[in-house]
Amino acid sequence: MSLPKIDLPTYELTLPSSGKKIKVRPFLVKEEKLLLIAADSGEDDDIISTTKQVINNCILTKGIDVEKLPFFDIDFLFIALRAKSIGEKVEMQFTCNNEVEDKQCGHTFDADIDISEAKIDEVDGISKDIEISPTITMRMKYPTYTTIRGIKEEDDAIERKMKVIVNSIDYIADGENIHSSKDYSREDLTKFVEDLTEEQFKKLELFVENLPTFAVHLEAKCENCGFEHKIKYTELESFF
């Protein structure tokens, strides 16, 4: 006789980038173990691939390609699934940076983060359409989870920014001619960006420096000096 099959709860979530409603189920124990193993490995590639694999397993709505979703959709799904599967409250430690008698307090205090309160932060006035010249416009797209989480710490600042910009190009419109990024190599697109003027490049920098991000906003009090902290917490990968 086979063991009974457990019916899993399902939830409806709304993808931030598109407003599309999808159905999901919580993590299973075996999936939580995969996430912990990936986190313990410390390997970025393992963490990225395992996160996408587990999220893909949990999405019940057909036609959702996690490889193409913007990075903040993946962040949102991971946080929402983590809250449904493991718990909404996570205890974190912070260091008080309040100035007390001409020096920082420096006291370490605990604060509970309610990850169900994670919200997307967007900057107003940032357009995906960037005019490079009177005849050339670049349409940008939000980079994927693989692009953002795959940025290496050892890369210098301009190299990191260049990777995000190149992987965020949707198409380049030259008059009536549309050049889709899918039809060109990374090398071709990189050369195109490198041949821009500094003024033109700064327009692309503005886009990638103001990408939507998920954050938890909380208030917490330092027990040592009594200072009330308003904290914006964005290190969501620490919730593994």
N, C-alpha and C positions, 0 to 999 in steps of 0.2 A: 504494500500500500504506500503510495507517495504522500509526502508531507503536504499540508494545505498551502495554497498560494495566497499570500497576503495582498489585499487590495491597497494600492498606494494612493494617498491623497493627491489631488491635482489643484493647481492654482492658476489664476489668470494674471499675467503681467503685461505691462505696456512698454514696448521698446521706446526709449527716449528719442532716438534719432528719427523715427518714422511715425510714432504714435500707433503702430500696429499692435494689436492684442494677440498674445500667444499663450498657450497652455504649457505648463511645466509640472514636473514632479520634484520632490526633494532629493538630495543626495542619498544614495544607499551607503551602508557601512563600508562595503568594498570600495566605493568611490572615494569616500572620505579617507580611507587608508592610502589610496593612490595619491591623493593630494598631499598627505602628510609625508609620504615617501619622497615625492618630488620636492617638497619644501626642505626636507632634511638633506637632500642631495646638494642643494645650493646651486644647482645648474640651471641657468636661465632657460635654456632650451627645453629641459625636462618640465619645468614649471609652466612654461607657455603651452607646450603640447598637451600636458595633462589637464590643465585648466580648460582648454578648448574641448578636449575629449569628454570630460565630465559634463560640461555645460551642454554639449551636443547630445549626450545621453539623456539629459534631463528635459530637453525640449521635446514636447509631444506634438507640436504643430508642424506639419510637413512644409517643406519648401524654405526653411530657414537655414541659410548657409553661414555658419559661424566664422568661416574664413573671410567673408566679405563684410561682416558687421563692423561698424566703427568701434574703436577700442573702448569707448565709454559705454556702449551697449553691453560689451562683455563684462566690464567692471560692474555695471548695474546688475546683470544676470547673476554674476558670481555672488555679489553681496546679498541680493534678494534670496537666492537659493541657500546661501549660508545661514541667513536669518531663519528661514523656514525649516532648515534641516538640523541645525546645531543650536541655535539660540540667537536672540537679537542683541544681547548685552555682551560686550567684551571689555574686560578690565585692562586699562593701559596705564603706563607710567609717563609722567611729564616732569620736566625740570622748570622750576619757577625762574623767570627772567626779570622779575621785578627788581628795581633798584632800591636797595635799603642801605642808608648811610654810605652813599657813594660806591656801593658794590652790589653785584647781583646777589639776590637771595640764594639761588642755587639749590633750594630744597627740592627733593624728588617727592611727588605726590601722586596718588592714584586717582583715576577718574574712569567712570563707566562710559563707554561709547555705545550708543544705541544705533546699530548699523541699519536698522529699519528706517532711520531718519536721514540716511544718505540722500543727498539731492545733487542734481546737476547744476554746476555754475557756468553760466554763459556770459560772454562779453557782448554788449549791444554794439551794433554798427559794423560787425565783421562780416564781410561778404565773401562768398565762394567765387565770385567772378572778379578777376583782377586784371585791370587794363595795363598791359605792358607797353603798348604803343597805340597810336590812333587806329592801327589796323589789326593788332594782335591782342587777344584776350585769353587769359588762362582760366579755365574752370577747375576749381579745386574740389577735393572730396576729403572727408574725414579719414585719417589713416586707420589701418586695422590694428587689432590687438597685437598681432605678431610684429608689426612695424614698431609700435611704441614700446612694448616690453622687450623687444629684441635689441634696443639701443644699448651698446656696451659702455660701461663706465670708463673704459680706457680710451674710448674715442674722444677726440678733442671737441670743444663746443661747436665749432663750425661744421665739423664732420657729422656730428649728431643732428644738427639742424638741417644739413644738406640731405641726409637720409630721409628725414621726415618730409621735407619739401618734395623731393623727387617721388616718394611713394604716395604723396597726396595729390598728384596731378591726375585729373580726370581726363581732360582733353585740352588741346591748344587750338583756338580758332584763329585762322589767318584769313580774314575776309570771309568768303563763303566756304573755304576749305577747313574741314574739321580733322584734326590729327589726334586720334584717340591714343591714350598712353598704352593701351593694350597692344598696339601695333608697333611699339618701339621698345628697344632694350633699355635697361637701367642706365647703361653707359651713354646711350643717345640722349636720354632725358637729362642726365647729369651734365653732359656737355652743353646742352641747351641752357640750363640754369647757370652754369659757370660763365657763359658768354653774355649774361645780362649785365647791365650797368649796376652800380651800387644802389642807385635810387630805385631801380626796378626790383632788385633783389630784396630791398627792405620791405616792399609791399608783400612779398611772399613770407618774409620773416614775421610780419605782423599777423598773418593768418595763423601760422603754426605756433606762435607765442601766445595765442588767445584761443586755443582749442577748448571746447567744452570739457570739463572735468567733473568727476564725482567727488564730493567731499561731505564730511559730517561736521556740522557746526555745533559746538557745545560750550557750556560755561562750567568752570570748575574753580574751586577756591583752594589756595595754598594754605595748609594748616599752620605753616611756620610764620608767615608774615601777614596772612589774611587777604592777600591780593586776589581779586576776582579776575580770572583769566577768561578771555573769549578766544576759543581755539577753533581753527579750521584744520581738520585732519584729512589729509589726502593720501596717506600711505596705506591704501586699501589692501595691497598685497600682503601686508602683515597679518591679515585676518585668515591666512591659510591655517 
